[in-house]
């Protein structure tokens, strides 16, 4: 019984991890509104090692269309600016000597539709991960020793319930992100 509960808990953790991963991916999708997570992939050359931007500067959103980057060391401004340009995010940072300002341009309707397609693709990949977690859990349940078939069937039903629950969470996250992307 304890072994079966562990299998169920492991499947639940994997599925929750998938939902969390999808939400992080959705945060990186630019929906026309500034979000510090948009710069999470930027790495700055900090004394010879590539360091995430968030570890060398404070990134804030003074308004819905602007990102402000305040480096903790003033001599890093040029390195940060170079890293943003080289990250291919399509941003044109401006440097005022103390901080870097990025104005987020409005997103065209065509680009919004592309972003929705990207979000749907991310959600489909997440669904595959959820189904893989279900498959792994069911395989582990079937290989459990000294457990009745009825008990295994009961746990397989629980795993399917978790699969349905987390699939619904994925679809809700997509619907929310799609509404955010398409909102002008």
trRosetta pair geometry for C-beta under 8 A, 3 or more apart (Angstrom, degrees):
i j d omega theta_ij theta_ji phi_ij phi_ji
1 4 5.8 -55 -152 34 31 111
1 5 6.6 31 151 -18 65 104
1 147 8.0 148 -62 -114 48 107
1 151 7.7 -90 -95 -167 75 141
2 5 5.7 -51 -149 35 34 112
2 6 6.4 38 151 -22 64 104
3 6 5.7 -54 -153 33 31 114
3 7 6.7 34 149 -20 64 103
3 144 5.6 148 114 -135 129 113
3 147 7.7 -121 71 -57 120 133
4 7 5.6 -49 -151 32 35 114
4 8 6.4 36 150 -18 65 105
4 141 6.6 58 -128 -121 89 87
4 144 6.2 18 -75 -111 84 166
4 147 6.6 123 -57 -126 122 152
4 151 6.9 -105 -73 152 167 108
4 152 7.8 -136 -114 -100 128 55
4 155 5.0 -108 -172 -92 118 153
5 8 5.6 -55 -149 38 34 113
5 9 6.2 34 152 -19 67 106
6 9 5.7 -52 -144 38 31 111
6 10 6.3 35 154 -22 64 105
7 10 5.8 -54 -149 34 28 113
7 11 6.5 29 153 -18 62 105
7 137 5.5 124 163 -149 96 80
7 140 4.7 -177 -129 108 124 128
7 141 5.8 156 131 -68 160 75
7 144 7.3 -88 -29 -66 149 123
7 155 7.1 53 82 173 122 137
8 11 5.8 -54 -151 35 30 111
8 12 6.4 31 151 -20 64 106
8 137 6.9 80 -95 -156 41 129
8 155 6.2 -116 -67 -155 113 100
8 158 5.9 -14 -125 116 128 130
8 159 6.6 -125 -116 -76 77 80
8 162 7.4 163 -163 -32 82 148
9 12 5.5 -53 -147 36 33 113
9 13 6.4 34 154 -20 66 104
10 13 5.8 -53 -149 35 31 111
10 14 6.5 30 153 -18 64 105
10 137 7.0 171 82 -97 95 95
10 140 7.8 10 66 49 138 170
11 14 5.8 -55 -149 36 31 111
11 15 6.3 28 154 -17 65 108
11 133 5.1 127 -149 160 73 100
11 134 6.7 77 -155 -91 125 41
11 136 7.1 175 -98 80 90 94
11 137 3.7 6 -76 -73 133 140
11 159 5.7 -24 129 -130 171 96
11 162 6.0 106 120 95 113 156
12 15 5.8 -57 -147 39 29 110
12 16 6.2 29 155 -18 65 107
12 162 5.6 -106 -91 -142 78 141
13 16 5.8 -55 -145 38 30 109
13 17 6.2 35 153 -23 64 107
14 17 5.6 -54 -150 35 30 116
14 18 6.6 35 150 -23 62 102
14 129 7.6 -148 158 161 96 95
14 133 4.0 174 104 -118 130 128
14 136 7.6 36 30 59 173 137
15 18 5.5 -49 -153 29 35 115
15 19 6.8 34 150 -17 64 101
15 129 8.0 152 -113 121 51 91
15 130 5.4 60 -125 -125 91 83
15 133 5.2 -161 -61 89 79 161
15 162 6.0 170 12 156 164 106
15 163 7.2 -137 -106 -98 142 47
15 166 4.1 -105 172 -75 121 170
16 19 5.6 -51 -151 35 37 111
16 20 6.3 38 150 -18 67 105
16 166 7.2 -113 -68 -112 47 124
17 20 5.6 -53 -146 38 32 113
17 21 6.2 36 153 -22 65 106
18 21 5.6 -52 -146 35 30 113
18 22 6.5 32 153 -20 63 104
18 126 5.1 132 169 -158 102 85
18 129 4.3 171 -116 106 130 130
18 130 5.6 -158 89 -64 164 76
18 133 7.1 -121 -23 -21 136 138
18 166 7.0 73 69 168 117 132
18 170 7.7 -31 126 -79 106 118
19 22 5.7 -53 -150 34 31 112
19 23 6.5 32 152 -19 64 104
19 126 7.2 93 -87 -173 40 131
19 166 5.9 -122 -51 -156 118 96
19 169 5.1 -10 -119 117 135 131
19 170 6.4 -122 -106 -72 82 75
19 173 7.0 162 -157 -29 85 149
20 23 5.7 -54 -151 34 32 112
20 24 6.6 33 151 -19 65 103
21 24 5.7 -53 -152 34 33 112
21 25 6.5 34 150 -18 65 105
21 126 6.9 176 82 -108 101 103
21 129 7.8 -7 59 73 140 173
22 25 5.5 -54 -149 37 34 113
22 26 6.3 35 152 -20 67 105
22 122 6.1 135 -138 146 82 105
22 123 6.5 69 -147 -100 132 58
22 126 4.3 8 -73 -87 126 152
22 170 6.1 55 52 -126 177 87
22 173 5.9 101 119 106 122 155
23 26 5.5 -51 -145 36 33 113
23 27 6.5 41 151 -27 63 100
23 173 6.1 -103 -83 -144 80 140
24 27 5.6 -47 -152 27 33 115
24 28 7.0 31 151 -18 61 102
24 37 7.5 -151 -156 -161 63 134
25 28 5.9 -57 -159 32 35 111
25 29 7.2 40 145 -27 64 98
25 122 4.8 -177 127 -156 144 143
26 29 5.6 -45 -156 19 42 114
26 119 6.4 56 -112 -128 88 101
26 122 7.0 177 -64 102 73 152
26 173 6.4 -143 -31 164 160 108
26 177 4.6 -103 -152 -97 125 143
27 35 6.3 -145 -174 144 80 144
27 37 3.9 -27 146 118 114 163
27 38 8.0 -126 145 -56 73 53
27 40 7.8 53 108 -7 114 142
28 37 5.8 -106 -76 139 56 100
28 38 6.4 126 -145 -111 52 43
28 40 6.4 -91 -94 41 102 117
28 41 7.2 61 -136 -24 131 111
29 115 5.5 121 -175 -162 114 104
29 118 6.3 165 -113 97 122 123
29 119 6.0 -1 -76 -74 172 96
29 177 6.8 66 64 -171 140 124
29 181 7.0 -37 135 -87 124 118
30 35 7.7 -166 -115 31 61 106
30 38 5.8 59 -87 -118 93 122
30 104 7.2 -165 -161 -154 120 121
30 107 6.7 163 121 -77 98 129
30 115 7.1 -110 66 -110 63 138
31 107 7.1 -92 -176 2 27 156
31 115 6.8 159 -96 152 64 155
31 177 7.3 -140 -77 -166 138 72
31 180 4.7 4 -177 132 162 97
31 181 4.5 -106 -126 -95 99 58
31 183 7.7 40 164 47 112 92
32 104 7.2 133 -170 138 34 122
32 106 6.0 23 -142 -147 103 57
32 107 4.3 -102 -78 9 92 112
32 112 7.6 -4 -41 -91 119 102
32 181 7.6 127 0 -145 102 45
32 183 7.7 -145 54 82 138 76
32 184 7.7 -104 -178 -129 176 41
33 64 4.9 -55 -141 -170 91 92
33 65 7.4 -76 -131 -75 49 52
33 104 7.3 93 -164 99 12 157
33 180 7.7 -82 20 180 124 102
34 38 7.2 -93 -156 8 54 141
34 61 4.4 160 109 -130 117 116
34 63 7.4 83 28 91 135 49
34 64 6.0 160 22 176 92 31
34 65 5.9 140 -26 -138 110 8
34 66 5.7 -55 -49 58 162 24
34 67 5.0 -171 -158 -58 122 78
34 102 7.8 144 -124 91 118 97
34 104 4.9 -166 -74 -13 85 142
35 38 5.1 115 72 -25 79 96
35 61 6.8 -17 -95 -62 26 144
36 39 6.3 -60 -172 36 53 102
36 40 7.7 83 134 -55 69 83
36 54 7.6 87 162 -94 116 106
36 59 4.1 129 -137 113 108 115
36 60 6.9 -14 -74 -94 120 19
36 61 6.4 -120 -42 -34 82 98
36 67 6.8 137 -94 -135 57 109
37 40 5.1 -11 -161 -28 56 121
38 67 7.0 -116 60 -72 123 148
38 89 6.9 109 161 -167 94 141
38 104 8.0 96 45 -101 177 125
39 42 4.7 -29 -175 8 81 125
39 53 5.3 -56 145 62 112 155
39 54 7.8 143 102 -51 100 84
39 59 5.8 -158 57 -129 138 158
39 67 6.8 135 -28 -178 129 157
39 69 7.6 -157 -173 -84 177 123
39 84 7.1 -33 -129 -112 112 97
39 87 7.8 83 -140 95 69 173
39 89 7.4 -53 -100 -54 62 174
40 52 7.2 -10 -165 -157 56 117
40 53 7.7 -131 -116 43 23 107
40 54 7.0 3 -118 -26 66 124
41 87 6.3 134 100 -159 96 121
41 89 7.7 153 64 -72 113 116
42 52 7.4 95 82 -156 60 57
42 53 4.3 28 88 -33 108 128
42 80 8.0 59 149 -157 133 71
42 83 5.2 101 -176 138 99 108
42 84 5.8 -3 -128 -91 143 60
42 87 4.8 -57 -101 -75 82 152
42 89 7.5 -51 -67 -22 103 138
43 50 4.0 26 160 178 128 105
43 51 6.5 139 -161 59 76 25
43 52 6.1 -47 -105 -89 68 41
43 53 7.2 -116 -91 -36 20 73
43 83 6.3 -138 82 -155 41 126
43 87 8.0 142 22 -92 64 106
44 50 7.1 143 64 -152 28 56
44 51 5.5 -37 63 66 82 83
44 52 7.7 22 15 132 85 11
44 53 5.7 102 -24 -92 111 63
44 56 5.3 -92 62 40 145 150
44 57 7.8 93 -23 -5 159 111
44 76 6.7 45 168 -171 143 114
44 79 5.3 86 -169 134 99 106
44 80 5.4 -19 -111 -94 132 63
44 83 4.6 -93 -96 -32 64 163
45 48 7.1 28 -175 -81 87 12
45 49 7.6 145 -151 69 52 22
45 50 6.3 -33 -91 -93 54 61
45 51 7.9 112 -130 18 8 83
45 79 5.4 -121 58 -156 84 120
45 82 7.9 -25 18 84 110 124
45 83 7.0 -173 -1 -71 73 112
46 49 6.0 -36 68 68 80 73
46 50 7.6 104 19 -137 82 14
46 51 4.0 -16 18 15 132 133
46 55 7.8 -93 -15 99 166 104
46 56 5.4 -154 -89 -83 135 140
46 76 7.0 3 -108 -120 85 125
46 79 7.3 133 -77 133 56 153
51 55 5.1 -105 168 77 107 122
51 56 5.6 97 105 -36 127 117
52 55 4.9 86 69 3 84 105
52 56 7.8 172 91 2 47 88
53 56 6.4 -80 -154 47 36 93
53 57 5.9 -40 177 44 77 107
53 59 6.6 55 128 -49 115 129
53 69 7.2 -58 179 -136 120 129
53 80 6.7 94 -130 -137 99 98
53 83 6.9 176 -80 110 102 140
53 84 7.9 65 -96 -72 143 87
54 57 7.4 -83 -115 63 21 65
54 59 6.4 -69 -98 8 74 117
56 71 6.2 -14 141 -142 87 85
56 72 6.1 -131 -177 26 47 103
56 73 7.2 -56 -169 25 92 96
56 76 5.7 -143 162 179 124 163
56 80 7.1 -159 102 -82 122 110
57 69 5.0 32 145 -177 143 91
57 70 6.0 161 -168 78 90 40
57 71 4.3 -51 -98 -99 105 50
57 72 6.1 -147 -93 -13 44 74
57 76 7.1 -152 -61 105 106 134
57 80 6.0 51 -31 -110 150 148
58 69 7.3 157 78 -155 47 46
58 70 4.6 -13 57 60 99 100
58 72 7.2 100 -20 -62 85 83
59 67 6.3 -12 -168 -173 95 105
59 68 7.3 155 -155 81 46 50
59 69 5.3 -11 -102 -103 75 77
60 67 7.5 150 80 -160 38 57
60 68 4.9 -20 65 62 88 100
60 70 7.3 14 8 1 107 107
61 64 7.2 45 166 -99 120 25
61 66 6.6 137 -156 83 62 62
61 67 6.0 -37 -96 -103 71 58
61 68 7.3 168 -94 15 20 83
62 66 5.3 -28 54 89 94 122
62 68 5.3 58 -21 -17 107 129
63 66 5.1 51 51 27 85 107
65 103 6.3 15 143 -161 94 73
65 104 4.9 -139 -162 55 60 93
65 106 7.8 -31 -122 -66 122 69
66 101 6.3 -25 -163 -165 108 94
66 102 6.9 147 -158 78 56 53
66 103 5.8 -27 -101 -106 78 57
66 104 6.8 -140 -70 5 26 88
67 91 7.9 -30 41 -142 132 147
67 101 7.4 150 80 -160 55 45
67 102 4.3 -5 56 57 102 106
67 104 6.8 84 -15 -44 94 102
68 99 5.9 12 -174 157 90 137
68 100 7.5 151 -160 80 45 53
68 101 5.8 -14 -106 -106 70 70
68 102 7.9 -156 -70 24 29 72
69 80 6.1 -171 136 158 142 143
69 84 8.0 -149 -9 -61 163 140
69 93 7.6 -26 26 -138 131 129
69 99 6.1 162 80 -172 52 85
69 100 4.2 -10 58 59 109 101
69 101 7.8 -157 23 -70 76 28
69 102 7.3 48 -11 -9 107 104
70 98 7.5 -10 -130 143 83 83
70 99 4.7 -35 -95 -111 66 114
71 74 6.5 142 86 -97 115 25
71 76 4.3 -174 -162 73 146 111
71 77 5.6 -133 6 -71 143 63
71 80 5.8 -148 -75 -23 119 148
71 99 7.3 180 7 -115 72 57
71 100 7.7 63 -29 -4 96 103
72 76 7.5 26 52 28 62 142
73 76 4.8 86 77 -11 91 111
74 77 6.4 -14 -177 -24 52 108
74 98 7.2 -48 -124 -129 101 53
75 78 7.9 -39 176 23 51 96
76 79 5.0 -63 -160 47 64 114
76 80 5.5 65 142 -27 89 103
77 80 5.9 -59 -148 36 27 110
77 81 6.3 27 156 -19 64 108
77 95 5.6 106 165 -146 117 122
77 97 7.4 5 -156 -157 175 20
77 98 7.9 -161 -88 172 140 5
77 99 7.7 -139 -116 -117 112 14
77 100 6.4 161 -152 -51 84 100
78 81 5.6 -53 -145 37 32 113
78 82 6.2 33 155 -19 65 106
78 95 7.4 24 -85 -114 56 164
79 82 5.7 -55 -147 38 29 111
79 83 6.3 31 153 -21 64 107
80 83 5.7 -55 -147 36 31 112
80 84 6.5 32 154 -20 65 104
80 93 7.8 -135 122 162 86 170
80 100 5.9 -143 109 -14 122 150
81 84 5.9 -54 -151 33 30 110
81 85 6.6 26 153 -15 64 107
81 93 5.0 -150 -133 90 79 135
81 95 5.4 -39 -79 -61 143 123
81 100 5.8 -172 -80 -110 85 136
82 85 5.9 -57 -149 39 31 110
82 86 6.1 22 156 -12 67 114
83 86 5.8 -60 -140 45 28 107
83 87 6.3 42 155 -39 63 104
84 87 5.7 -47 -150 16 29 118
84 89 7.0 -64 -170 37 70 121
84 91 5.7 -64 167 81 109 120
84 93 4.8 70 87 -27 149 134
84 100 7.3 169 -7 156 154 152
84 102 7.1 -137 -174 -81 150 133
85 91 7.7 -113 -88 80 47 77
85 92 7.8 45 -101 -119 89 46
85 93 6.8 -103 -52 22 83 104
87 91 7.9 8 67 33 111 106
91 102 4.9 -4 -172 -152 128 127
91 104 7.7 -40 -112 -98 101 62
92 102 7.4 145 70 -136 42 78
92 103 7.8 -20 67 47 89 85
93 100 4.8 -3 -174 -177 122 116
93 101 7.1 142 -160 71 68 38
93 102 5.1 -45 -101 -82 72 90
94 100 7.0 151 74 -159 39 64
94 101 5.1 -24 64 63 94 90
94 102 7.5 161 17 -84 71 41
94 103 7.7 21 5 -7 116 95
95 99 7.9 -167 -145 100 56 31
95 100 5.4 -27 -97 -103 68 79
96 99 6.1 2 48 56 103 68
96 100 7.7 177 13 -94 75 30
96 101 6.7 41 -17 -5 112 110
107 111 4.9 -124 -172 90 89 123
107 112 5.4 112 128 -64 118 83
107 115 7.3 -8 -174 -15 148 143
107 181 7.9 -72 99 -164 157 73
108 111 4.6 93 56 9 81 103
108 112 7.0 -136 98 -9 43 86
109 112 5.4 -49 -149 31 35 117
109 113 6.6 36 153 -19 65 100
110 113 5.9 -54 -156 32 32 110
110 114 6.7 33 147 -18 64 104
111 114 5.4 -50 -150 35 38 115
111 115 6.3 42 150 -22 67 102
112 115 5.6 -53 -150 34 32 113
112 116 6.6 35 150 -21 64 101
112 181 5.4 146 -158 156 84 91
112 182 5.8 110 168 -101 129 52
113 116 5.6 -49 -150 32 35 113
113 117 6.6 38 150 -19 63 102
114 117 5.6 -54 -153 35 34 113
114 118 6.4 35 149 -19 66 104
115 118 5.5 -51 -148 36 35 113
115 119 6.3 38 151 -21 65 103
115 181 4.9 -164 105 -149 124 136
116 119 5.5 -51 -148 35 33 113
116 120 6.4 35 152 -20 65 103
116 178 5.4 63 -129 -127 102 88
116 181 5.5 178 -68 95 80 149
116 182 6.8 33 -69 -56 128 98
117 120 5.7 -53 -148 35 32 111
117 121 6.4 33 152 -20 64 104
118 121 5.7 -53 -149 35 32 112
118 122 6.4 35 152 -19 65 104
119 122 5.6 -52 -150 35 32 113
119 123 6.4 33 151 -19 65 105
119 174 6.0 140 147 -138 107 82
119 177 5.1 -172 -147 114 145 132
119 178 6.3 -171 92 -71 150 75
119 181 6.8 -140 -20 -28 147 151
120 123 5.5 -53 -148 37 33 112
120 124 6.4 36 152 -21 66 103
120 174 6.6 75 -97 -152 57 130
120 178 8.0 49 -59 -81 87 117
121 124 5.7 -50 -147 34 32 112
121 125 6.6 33 153 -17 63 103
122 125 5.8 -55 -153 36 32 112
122 126 6.4 33 149 -20 64 106
123 126 5.4 -53 -149 35 35 114
123 127 6.5 40 150 -23 66 101
123 170 5.5 132 -154 168 91 105
123 171 7.3 93 -171 -89 135 46
123 173 7.3 174 -105 83 108 100
123 174 4.5 8 -83 -77 153 129
124 127 5.5 -48 -149 31 35 114
124 128 6.7 39 150 -21 63 99
125 128 5.6 -49 -154 31 36 114
125 129 6.7 38 147 -19 64 102
126 129 5.5 -51 -154 33 37 115
126 130 6.5 40 148 -21 66 101
126 170 5.2 175 108 -128 128 131
127 130 5.5 -49 -149 33 36 114
127 131 6.4 34 152 -16 66 103
127 167 6.1 57 -124 -125 92 92
127 170 6.0 176 -70 109 80 166
128 131 5.7 -55 -149 39 32 109
128 132 6.3 36 150 -22 65 105
129 132 5.5 -52 -147 35 32 114
129 133 6.5 35 152 -21 64 102
130 133 5.7 -52 -153 33 32 112
130 134 6.6 34 147 -19 63 103
130 163 5.9 125 157 -142 104 75
130 166 5.3 -175 -129 103 128 121
130 167 5.8 165 119 -72 163 78
130 170 7.0 -109 -31 -30 145 142
131 134 5.4 -50 -150 35 37 115
131 135 6.3 39 151 -21 67 104
131 163 7.0 67 -96 -146 52 123
132 135 5.5 -51 -145 36 33 113
132 136 6.3 35 154 -19 65 104
133 136 5.8 -52 -146 36 31 112
133 137 6.3 30 154 -19 64 107
133 163 7.7 175 81 -96 97 88
134 137 5.8 -58 -149 37 29 110
134 138 6.3 25 156 -17 66 108
134 159 5.6 129 -140 156 77 107
134 160 7.0 70 -146 -92 126 50
134 162 7.6 175 -94 81 90 98
134 163 4.5 22 -81 -83 133 130
135 138 5.9 -55 -145 38 29 108
135 139 6.3 31 155 -21 63 107
136 139 5.7 -55 -149 35 29 113
136 140 6.3 28 154 -17 64 107
137 140 5.7 -56 -148 38 31 110
137 141 6.3 35 152 -23 65 104
137 159 4.7 176 109 -128 137 137
138 141 5.5 -49 -146 33 34 114
138 142 6.4 33 155 -18 64 104
138 156 5.7 59 -118 -122 94 96
138 159 6.1 -171 -64 94 80 161
139 142 5.9 -56 -151 36 29 110
139 143 6.5 15 155 -8 64 111
140 143 6.0 -65 -147 44 31 103
140 144 6.9 55 149 -49 63 88
141 144 5.7 -32 -160 -7 36 118
141 152 5.2 133 158 -149 105 88
141 155 5.2 -176 -128 100 135 127
141 156 6.0 -175 96 -67 162 81
141 159 7.2 -118 -30 -27 144 144
142 152 6.6 86 -91 -164 49 138
144 147 4.6 11 113 11 116 139
144 152 6.8 -179 48 -97 120 104
147 151 5.2 -111 178 81 95 127
147 152 5.8 110 120 -56 116 93
148 151 4.6 94 62 5 86 102
148 152 7.1 -150 98 -4 47 85
149 152 5.6 -55 -150 37 36 113
149 153 6.2 39 152 -22 68 104
150 153 5.7 -52 -149 35 31 113
150 154 6.4 35 150 -22 64 104
151 154 5.5 -49 -150 32 34 116
151 155 6.6 29 153 -14 65 104
152 155 5.8 -58 -150 40 32 107
152 156 6.2 36 150 -22 67 105
153 156 5.6 -52 -146 35 32 114
153 157 6.5 36 152 -22 63 102
154 157 5.8 -54 -156 32 30 113
154 158 6.7 31 146 -18 63 103
155 158 5.3 -48 -149 34 40 115
155 159 6.4 44 150 -21 67 100
156 159 5.5 -48 -148 34 35 113
156 160 6.5 37 150 -19 64 103
157 160 5.6 -52 -150 35 33 112
157 161 6.5 39 148 -23 63 103
158 161 5.4 -50 -151 32 35 116
158 162 6.6 36 150 -18 65 100
159 162 5.6 -50 -153 34 35 112
159 163 6.4 40 147 -23 65 103
160 163 5.3 -49 -148 33 36 117
160 164 6.4 37 152 -19 66 102
161 164 5.8 -52 -148 36 31 110
161 165 6.3 32 152 -21 64 108
162 165 5.6 -55 -146 37 31 113
162 166 6.2 18 161 -9 67 109
163 166 6.4 -63 -145 43 24 100
163 167 6.1 27 157 -21 63 111
164 167 5.8 -55 -143 36 27 112
164 168 6.4 30 156 -22 62 105
165 168 5.9 -58 -157 32 27 111
165 169 6.8 28 147 -20 62 104
166 169 5.2 -44 -149 31 42 116
166 170 6.6 48 150 -22 65 97
167 170 5.6 -49 -154 31 35 114
167 171 6.6 32 150 -16 65 104
168 171 5.7 -55 -149 38 34 110
168 172 6.3 37 152 -20 66 105
169 172 5.7 -53 -147 36 32 112
169 173 6.4 34 153 -21 65 104
170 173 5.7 -55 -151 35 30 111
170 174 6.4 30 151 -18 65 105
171 174 5.6 -51 -147 36 34 113
171 175 6.3 36 153 -21 65 103
172 175 5.7 -51 -146 34 32 112
172 176 6.4 32 154 -18 64 106
173 176 5.8 -56 -150 37 30 111
173 177 6.3 25 154 -15 66 109
174 177 5.8 -58 -143 41 30 107
174 178 5.9 32 157 -22 67 108
175 178 5.8 -53 -143 36 27 112
175 179 6.4 29 156 -19 62 106
176 179 5.9 -56 -152 35 28 110
176 180 6.4 27 151 -18 63 108
177 180 5.5 -55 -148 37 34 113
177 181 6.2 34 154 -21 68 105
178 181 5.7 -52 -144 36 30 110
178 182 6.2 16 162 -8 65 112
179 182 6.2 -64 -140 44 26 101
179 183 6.3 39 157 -38 63 104
180 183 5.9 -47 -149 16 27 116
